């Protein structure tokens, strides 16, 4: 990370009052809405600001925040920055987290949609919200190489199969000037169009080879028989409860860890996707290749890459569970 900071961080002055919360700020100057902002000059007595350059530095800064006894951790960035901070923070805070506020500064900010946080809101407002705002508890999902929980990453949206192509199209949407919910809408439309084109060898319809085993008993998720029984077109998992543009990828399931899976369905079945994403239920959905469920945990084996909050990671076998409970604050 470089040394640029958003104006709302730079505007914070000394807070000598003994009743002011101790605040630690992690700012990502590369986030879309932080670029080109002026540099911080005054940290303030109760506010500590860090711009870590890499993962190791991020862990060191969070460890310093913990030693300083911060009560409020402010993350200035998008969904990817939140993922990085929570993953590093897992090594530092374990199950004993400070209250967290997220200033939505990225190209996509799905977490703040779920939290109903305003765009934008400032550091001063986040500090005020610590005393008077709403507090919302969420468990990020945890994904770790099988049998290695100490290597877990924390995030909120996990995807595989054609979802990886959707992320690429989301980047195209950003280049066209579409951000936040508009970018999500553009990506959904493009994805549905892609699934309607060509044969099952088409990249959108081919999906990825994967095995999904549910719960501690590792019960295989049924396959509808549509397409290659070793492949799924899309996998999506999340612990968010509200999604951009009002989509409901998990149907009526809202709490906890949720899973949505789409087999290599027929093109005419794909025409129902917009309605399913808005929460409509159809008869025999699972027989036709649509699966929506809430799960305690699942094990995922992937031949291809997966996406966690916008970034691609190599495939393998992973244990996916709910992470620690974190309290978020909004105005």
ROFI-300860 format. One record per residue (C-alpha): x, y, z; residue in three letters. Coordinates in steps of 0.2 Angstrom, whole numbers, plus 2048, in hexadecimal, padded with zeros to 3 digits. Layout:
BEGIN
XYZala;...
# end
This chain:
BEGIN
800800800unk;8068127FCunk;804821807unk;7F4829801unk;7E582B80Cunk;7D3830809unk;7CE84280Eunk;7C283C81Bunk;7D0833824unk;7DC842822unk;7CE84D82Aunk;7CF84583Bunk;7D7850848unk;7DD84C85Aunk;7D0844865unk;7D6848877unk;7C684487Funk;7C883588Bunk;7B782E886unk;7BB82E873unk;7BD81C86Dunk;7CF816868unk;7CE814855unk;7D980A849unk;7D880E837unk;7DE803829unk;7DE80C818unk;7E0805807unk;7E68147FCunk;7E38097ECunk;7D18077EFunk;7C68107E2unk;7BF81E7EDunk;7D08207F6unk;7DB8247E7unk;7E28357E5unk;7DD83B7F7unk;7E9846801unk;7F583F80Eunk;7F183D820unk;7FB84982Bunk;7F284983Cunk;7EE838844unk;7E683E854unk;7E8838866unk;7DB82B865unk;7DC826852unk;7EA81C84Bunk;7EB81A838unk;7F580D82Eunk;7F880A81Cunk;8007F981Cunk;80A7F580Cunk;8077E280Dunk;8007D4817unk;80E7D2824unk;80D7E5827unk;7FA7E4828unk;7FC7D7836unk;8097E183Funk;7FD7F183Funk;7EE7E7845unk;7F97E0853unk;7FE7F2857unk;7EC7F7858unk;7E87E8863unk;7F67ED86Funk;7EF7FF86Funk;7DF7F9874unk;7D4800865unk;7C27FE867unk;7BD802855unk;7C67FC846unk;7C2806836unk;7C57FE825unk;7C680B817unk;7C5801807unk;7BA7F57FDunk;7B57E37FFunk;7C77DD7FBunk;7CF7E8808unk;7C27E1815unk;7C77D0810unk;7D97D3813unk;7D77DC823unk;7CB7CF82Bunk;7D77C1825unk;7E67C982Dunk;7DB7CE83Cunk;7D77BC83Funk;7E97B8844unk;7E97C7850unk;7D77C8858unk;7D17B6856unk;7C07B785Dunk;7C27C7867unk;7C07D585Aunk;7BD7E785Cunk;7AE7EF855unk;7B17F2842unk;7AB800836unk;7AD7FF823unk;7AF80F819unk;7A9808807unk;7B780F7FCunk;7B98007F0unk;7B27FD7DFunk;7A67F07E7unk;7A07F17F9unk;7947E37FBunk;7977E280Eunk;7917F4811unk;7827F0806unk;77E7E2813unk;7817EE821unk;7777FC819unk;78680881Cunk;785818812unk;79081C803unk;79A825807unk;79C82881Aunk;7AB82F823unk;7B782A830unk;7AF83883Cunk;79E830839unk;7A581E83Cunk;7AC82484Dunk;79C82C851unk;79281C84Cunk;79D813859unk;79381B867unk;78281E85Eunk;78181384Funk;77980284Bunk;7837F384Funk;7827E4843unk;7897D3846unk;7907C8838unk;79B7B9836unk;7A67BA827unk;7A97A981Eunk;7B97A0821unk;7C2796814unk;7D178C818unk;7DB77E810unk;7D476E816unk;7DA76A827unk;7E477A829unk;7D8787832unk;7E7791837unk;7E9796824unk;7D779C823unk;7D17AC819unk;7C27B681Eunk;7B67BE812unk;7A47BF80Dunk;7A17B97FBunk;7A97A97F5unk;7A67A47E3unk;7AC7977D6unk;7A87917C5unk;7A179E7B9unk;7A17AA7C8unk;7B47AD7C4unk;7AF7B37B2unk;7A27BE7BAunk;7AF7C67C5unk;7B97CA7B4unk;7A97D27ADunk;7A77DC7BDunk;7B97E37BAunk;7B37E87A8unk;7A47F07B0unk;7B07FA7BBunk;7B98007ACunk;7A98067A4unk;7A68107B4unk;7998047BCunk;79C8027CFunk;7937FB7DEunk;7827F47DBunk;7827FA7C8unk;7927EF7C5unk;7897E07CEunk;77A7E27C2unk;7857E47B2unk;78E7D47B8unk;77E7CA7BBunk;7777CF7AAunk;7877CA7A1unk;7887BA7AAunk;7777B57A5unk;77A7B9793unk;78A7AF794unk;7817A079Aunk;7747A178Cunk;7827A177Funk;78A792777unk;78B78077Dunk;79177978Eunk;7A377B788unk;79F78E789unk;7AA795797unk;79A79C7A0unk;79178B79Funk;7A07807A2unk;7A27857B4unk;7AF77C7BEunk;7B376A7C4unk;7AF76A7D7unk;7AA75F7E5unk;79E7677F3unk;79D75D804unk;790764810unk;791765823unk;79D75C82Funk;79774C828unk;79D751817unk;78D74C80Eunk;78F74F7FBunk;78475C7F3unk;7787547E7unk;77B7567D5unk;76B7587C9unk;77374E7BBunk;77375D7B0unk;78475E7A7unk;7947567ADunk;79174F7BEunk;7A27557C4unk;79F7677BFunk;7957757C5unk;7917857BBunk;7917917CAunk;7957907DDunk;79179E7E9unk;79379F7FCunk;7917AE808unk;78C7B3819unk;7857C4813unk;7727C6816unk;76F7D480Aunk;7767D57F8unk;7787E37EBunk;7697E77E0unk;75E7DD7EBunk;7637CC7E5unk;7607BC7EFunk;76C7AF7E9unk;7687A37F7unk;7557A57F7unk;74D7A6808unk;75D7A2811unk;7647B2818unk;76D7AD829unk;77E7A582Bunk;78879C81Dunk;77F79980Dunk;7827907FDunk;77B7927ECunk;7807867DEunk;77B7847CCunk;77F7757C2unk;7827767AFunk;76F7797ABunk;76677A79Bunk;76678B792unk;75378C794unk;7557897A7unk;7627977A8unk;7537A37A3unk;74D7A17B4unk;75D7A87BCunk;7577BA7BEunk;7477B47C7unk;7517A87D2unk;75E7B67D7unk;74F7C17DCunk;7497B37E8unk;73C7AA7DDunk;73A7987E1unk;73678B7D4unk;7307797D5unk;73D76C7D4unk;74B7797D4unk;75876C7DAunk;75375F7CDunk;75676D7C0unk;7677717C7unk;7657807D4unk;76A77D7E6unk;76778A7F4unk;76B785806unk;77178B817unk;78078081Dunk;78A77F82Dunk;79A77C823unk;79F774812unk;7AF76D80Aunk;7B37737F9unk;7BF76B7EDunk;7C37757DDunk;7CD7717CEunk;7CD7847C9unk;7CE7947D2unk;7C279C7DEunk;7BD7AE7E2unk;7BD7B57F3unk;7B67C77F4unk;7BC7CB7E3unk;7CE7C37E2unk;7D27B27DBunk;7DB7A47E4unk;7E17937DEunk;7D67847E0unk;7D87767ECunk;7CE76E7FAunk;7C777A807unk;7BD77A817unk;7B0788817unk;7A878D827unk;7A279D830unk;7B07A8837unk;7AF7B1848unk;7A17BD84Cunk;7A57CF848unk;79B7DE84Dunk;79A7EC840unk;7947FD843unk;78A809837unk;78281A83Aunk;
# end
